[in-house]
Amino acid sequence: MNESRHESSSLPPIPPVPEPTPVTAPASEAVPASPEVRAAEQGAATGGRLTSVALVIGGIISLQFGASVAVLLFPRAGALGVVTLRLVVAALVLLIACRPRLRGYSRGDWATVLAFGVALAGMNSLFYGAIDRIPLGAAVTLEFMGPLILSVVTSRRALSLLWAALALGGVALLGREGFDGLDPLGAGLALTAGALWAAYILLSSRAGQRFPQADGLALAMTVAALLSLPLGISTAGTALLDPVTLGLGAAVALLSSVTPYTLELLALRKLPASGFAVMMSLEPAAAALAGFLVLHQALGWAEVVAIGLVVLASVGAVRGGGGMGKE
């Protein structure tokens, strides 16, 4: 027994079985996208860009028809009265359509809405005051200086300077006959409206990022309506309650505020401020064409060249010169 014990104890110890080493998967390496995937992504980006461009053009067309209806309202309610009708009706329509919620937003969100509303009220009031004193072509030309400067300041591409210069040349040609003997106050109102137009572009883009759908626009339009209401009542009085005036005011609100501002807000979710601002150069060109088609106002060679320059600048911005991807 002792010997057997001795022999068994003298056996070499059994070495411990090593634990299996965990097999780690090799670090994943980035696999380059296939040509098909790249083509699909590029196609989706192009499709989104074209959709945004279509929204902008639709807004411009709607705005010009609204401006033609607004002309009928000036003798009835005056410039500030038309602005009040336009903003109040637009605010009511947007509030009913969007039903924006009021909770869950930060102070920064509400600050954006308030600033957006101030820009809307000021831009419309000042521009209508300008066209009460100076020709429409000159007023649009001076007002467009705001978006034009914005496109140059915010763009990160040198080529955008070319598109901005072409747009400036075209807009200047469109308004060249209206600059003689301009009323200083009217010119100042148009330039100030242009500065607020640039602010509107930036604030509309910011509101589109902070609020779902068109909720930010609905809230900002309400602010604008409340700001303009005292001025409209003090200048137009009971004329604002005339059924014909109310009907025309509703049409102006839908065509000049609800439709274009909503389309522009949606477009600015995909387009940067620089490219969008250059595309706004289509506004005076569209006004000139509308005057030719609707009001039978003749276009001279200078106007035709101007429209060509403006369209070329906008096409260049859309195709990438003005930066049509998100910045």
Secondary structure by P-SEA (a helix, b strand, c coil): caaaaaaaaaccccccccccccccccccccccccaaaaaaaaaaaaaaaaaaaaaaaaaaaaaaaaaaaaaaacccccaaaaaaaaaaaaaaaaaaacccccccccaaaaaaaaaaaaaaaaaaaaaaaaaacccaaaaaaaaaaaaaaaaaaaccccaaaaaaaaaaaaaaaaaccccccccaaaaaaaaaaaaaaaaaaaaaaaaaaacccaaaaaaaaaaaaaaaaaaaaaacccccccaaaaaaaaaaaaaccaaaaaaaaaaaacccaaaaaaaccaaaaaaaaaaaacccccccaaaaaaaaaaaaaaaaaaacccccccc
